[in-house]
């Protein structure tokens, strides 16, 4: 997973460098959004039932399930 993060960071860095070398665009602000802490499984299929019920990770699993749990990943 670290290799993927470093690869993405390297790709973005080279992209920024290419824009700077070209000199046609003058970007003043850059916004970087990260999803640190999300597992890819949660992004595409929702929370894992085993993690939602684990007291080590969740203090009130009944409340969490009532607010966010769905039987399918679709909205």
C-alpha positions as CSV (number, residue, x, y, z in Angstrom):
1,X,0.0,0.0,0.0
2,X,2.9,2.4,0.7
3,X,4.3,1.8,-2.8
4,X,0.9,2.9,-4.2
5,X,0.9,6.1,-2.1
6,X,4.5,6.9,-3.1
7,X,3.7,6.2,-6.8
8,X,0.7,8.5,-6.7
9,X,2.7,11.2,-5.0
10,X,5.5,10.8,-7.5
11,X,3.0,11.0,-10.4
12,X,1.5,14.2,-9.0
13,X,4.9,15.7,-8.4
14,X,6.0,15.1,-12.0
15,X,2.7,16.5,-13.2
16,X,3.2,19.7,-11.2
17,X,6.8,19.9,-12.4
18,X,5.7,19.6,-16.1
19,X,3.2,22.4,-15.6
20,X,5.8,24.6,-13.9
21,X,8.4,24.0,-16.7
22,X,5.8,24.8,-19.3
23,X,5.1,28.1,-17.7
24,X,1.8,28.8,-19.4
25,X,-0.3,28.1,-16.3
26,X,0.1,30.2,-13.2
27,X,-1.4,28.3,-10.3
28,X,-1.5,30.1,-7.0
29,X,-3.3,27.6,-4.9
30,X,-3.2,23.8,-4.7
31,X,-5.7,21.8,-2.8
32,X,-4.7,18.2,-1.7
33,X,-7.5,15.9,-0.5
34,X,-6.5,12.6,1.1
35,X,-8.6,9.7,2.4
36,X,-6.2,8.5,5.1
37,X,-7.8,5.9,7.2
38,X,-10.2,4.6,4.6
39,X,-9.8,1.0,3.4
40,X,-10.5,0.6,-0.3
41,X,-13.1,-2.0,0.6
42,X,-15.0,0.6,2.6
43,X,-14.9,3.1,-0.3
44,X,-16.4,0.7,-2.8
45,X,-18.6,-1.7,-0.8
46,X,-19.2,0.0,2.6
47,X,-18.1,-1.0,6.1
48,X,-17.1,-4.5,7.1
49,X,-19.6,-6.1,9.5
50,X,-16.8,-7.6,11.5
51,X,-15.2,-4.2,12.1
52,X,-18.5,-2.5,12.9
53,X,-19.1,-5.0,15.7
54,X,-15.6,-4.9,17.1
55,X,-15.5,-3.1,20.4
56,X,-11.8,-2.3,19.9
57,X,-12.7,0.0,17.0
58,X,-16.3,1.1,17.7
59,X,-17.6,2.3,21.1
60,X,-21.4,2.2,20.2
61,X,-21.9,-0.3,17.4
62,X,-25.7,-0.3,17.7
63,X,-25.8,3.4,17.0
64,X,-23.4,3.1,14.1
65,X,-25.4,0.3,12.5
66,X,-28.7,2.1,13.0
67,X,-27.3,5.3,11.3
68,X,-25.2,3.9,8.5
69,X,-25.6,0.2,7.9
70,X,-27.4,-0.9,4.6
71,X,-27.8,-4.4,3.3
72,X,-26.3,-3.4,-0.1
73,X,-23.6,-0.9,-1.0
74,X,-25.9,1.1,-3.2
75,X,-27.6,4.2,-1.8
